[in-house]
């Protein structure tokens, strides 16, 4: 009877041992599968997480001619980070990208100014005339006379003369 009992214990131990081996093989296989799936992933070496800069938001900020400092403030990043991101993303410098992307904003602003002037906005008409056409408000002062005579001042406001 004792032999049968010992045999049963040995058989149970062998079964348990086989189950343990099988479980270990399955666990190793699962680990190998998950390790294989991580082959293309970069290993986390620690440090600060990479800054996330939305390309569409960045280009929109350039469109409205935001400065480098203002763009960095929006994304809460350093200027060096933005410079590096521009080189990685666009393969050129920040200033080249700003120049390219802000051109559309300048055109849009010019169009709005032109439309405002055409609708009769006199202030905009004067501003555009001075800045684009070189028009100025000239004030000419002429001093004539001698020391004994007194001084005559001729003031010319554009085309009107007054004395």
C-alpha positions in Angstrom: 0.0 0.0 0.0 2.8 2.3 0.8 4.3 1.7 -2.7 1.0 2.8 -4.3 0.9 5.9 -2.1 4.5 6.8 -3.0 3.8 6.1 -6.7 0.7 8.4 -6.5 2.7 11.1 -4.8 5.5 10.7 -7.4 3.0 10.8 -10.2 1.3 13.9 -8.8 4.7 15.6 -8.4 5.6 14.6 -12.0 2.3 16.0 -13.2 2.8 19.2 -11.2 6.3 19.5 -12.5 5.2 19.0 -16.1 2.5 21.7 -15.6 5.1 24.0 -14.2 7.4 23.4 -17.2 4.5 23.9 -19.6 3.5 27.1 -17.9 7.1 28.4 -18.0 7.3 27.6 -21.7 4.0 29.4 -22.4 5.2 32.4 -20.3 8.5 32.5 -22.2 6.7 32.4 -25.5 4.4 35.2 -24.5 7.4 37.2 -23.3 9.2 36.5 -26.6 6.2 37.6 -28.6 5.9 40.9 -26.6 9.7 41.4 -26.9 9.4 40.9 -30.7 6.6 43.5 -30.9 8.9 46.0 -29.2 11.8 45.6 -31.7 10.8 48.7 -33.7 10.1 50.8 -30.6 12.8 53.0 -29.2 14.0 52.1 -25.8 13.1 54.7 -23.2 16.4 56.1 -22.1 14.9 58.5 -19.6 15.0 62.2 -19.7 12.4 64.8 -20.5 9.5 63.7 -22.8 9.7 64.9 -26.4 7.8 68.2 -26.9 4.6 67.9 -29.0 4.3 70.7 -31.6 1.2 70.6 -33.7 2.2 71.5 -37.3 -1.1 73.1 -38.2 -1.1 75.3 -35.1 2.5 76.2 -35.8 1.8 77.2 -39.4 -1.3 79.2 -38.3 0.9 81.2 -35.8 3.4 81.9 -38.6 0.5 83.0 -40.8 -0.5 85.7 -38.3 3.3 86.6 -38.1 3.8 85.6 -34.5 7.3 85.9 -33.3 9.6 83.0 -32.4 9.2 84.0 -28.7 5.4 84.0 -29.0 5.3 80.6 -30.7 7.5 79.1 -28.0 5.2 80.5 -25.4 2.1 78.9 -27.0 3.8 75.4 -27.1 5.6 76.0 -23.7 9.0 75.1 -25.3 12.5 76.6 -25.5 13.6 78.4 -28.7 16.3 75.8 -29.3 13.6 73.1 -29.2 11.6 75.0 -31.9 14.7 75.5 -34.0 15.5 71.8 -33.8 11.8 70.8 -34.6 11.8 73.1 -37.7 15.0 71.4 -39.0 13.6 67.9 -38.4 10.1 68.7 -39.8 10.8 71.1 -42.7 14.5 70.5 -43.3 15.2 74.2 -43.0 15.6 77.0 -40.5 12.8 78.6 -38.4 13.4 82.0 -40.2 12.9 80.3 -43.6 9.7 78.7 -42.5 8.4 81.9 -40.9 9.1 83.8 -44.1 7.3 81.3 -46.2 4.3 80.7 -44.0 3.8 84.4 -43.0 3.5 85.5 -46.7 -0.1 84.3 -46.8 -0.9 86.3 -43.7 0.6 89.4 -45.2 -1.4 89.0 -48.4 -4.6 88.5 -46.4 -3.9 91.6 -44.3 -3.2 93.6 -47.4 -6.4 92.4 -49.0 -8.4 93.4 -45.9 -6.8 96.9 -45.8 -7.5 97.4 -49.5 -11.2 96.3 -49.1 -11.5 98.7 -46.1 -10.1 101.6 -48.1 -12.4 100.8 -51.1 -15.4 100.8 -48.8 -14.6 104.4 -47.9 -12.5 104.2 -44.7 -10.7 107.5 -45.1 -8.1 106.7 -42.4 -7.1 103.5 -44.3 -7.0 105.4 -47.6 -4.6 108.0 -46.1 -2.5 105.3 -44.4 -2.2 103.3 -47.6 -1.4 106.4 -49.6 1.4 107.3 -47.2 2.9 103.8 -46.9 2.4 102.5 -50.5 2.3 105.6 -52.6 4.8 107.7 -50.7 2.4 110.5 -50.0 3.1 112.8 -47.1 1.7 115.6 -45.1 4.3 118.3 -46.0 4.5 121.4 -43.9 6.7 123.9 -45.5 8.0 126.8 -43.5 9.6 129.8 -45.3 11.1 132.6 -43.4 11.5 135.8 -45.3 12.5 139.3 -44.3 15.4 141.0 -42.6 16.3 141.7 -39.0 14.7 145.2 -39.1 11.6 144.2 -40.8 10.2 141.5 -38.7 9.6 137.9 -39.7 7.0 136.7 -42.2 6.1 133.1 -42.0 4.5 131.3 -44.9 3.0 128.0 -43.9 1.9 125.6 -46.6 -0.4 122.7 -45.6 -0.5 120.6 -48.7 -2.1 122.7 -51.5 -3.5 125.4 -49.2 -1.5 128.5 -48.5 -2.0 130.7 -45.5 -0.1 133.7 -44.1 
